[in-house]
Amino acid sequence: MRKNKPHLLAIDFESWIFSEKINKKQLNLKELRKLDNGYSIKTLNYILKTLRKHNQKITFFLVFKLEEIYPGTIKKILADGHEVGWHTHTHTIIKNKKILKKELELSKPLLKKYKVKGFQAPTISFIREGYPVLKKYGFLYSSSLYGNPNVKYN
């Protein structure tokens, strides 16, 4: 990563296979890999190639389940000098602290291994009571929004 130069662009890197409907089916890794059909890795490779061509570094807010489906995804992004942020483990919308803690526990080994410091919530909307939890897990920042009046959680 370039020292002292902020990233001017961040993307949420996920797959359509993390839709709420598919998450409810609780498919195993083999089934998810088959459903994705390599699309996520092909897309990642294209994005990385384009960024290399233009000598640009960005933050990838990654759904960490992709690392389980395609081992080496995080290393590939970091090897090109980009930052990896956490975009939850399964792209579940964080409606309360219980959901947040469950997602964090699923990703905990990877968060620790890669010293992930940034977070962005699915739908970008986040719960106020989640910030102390993120801090406890070592996050330094969140690019999520708190208090979106258009999002109603029950």
Secondary structure, 3 states (H helix, E strand, C coil): CCCCCCCCCEEEECCHHHCHHHHHHCCCHHHHHHHHCCHHHHHHHHHHHHHHHCCCCCEEEECCHHHHHCCCHHHHHHHCCCEEEECCCCCCCCCCHHHHHHHHHHHHHHHHHHCCCEECCCCCEECHHHHHHHHHCCCCEECCEECCCCCCCC
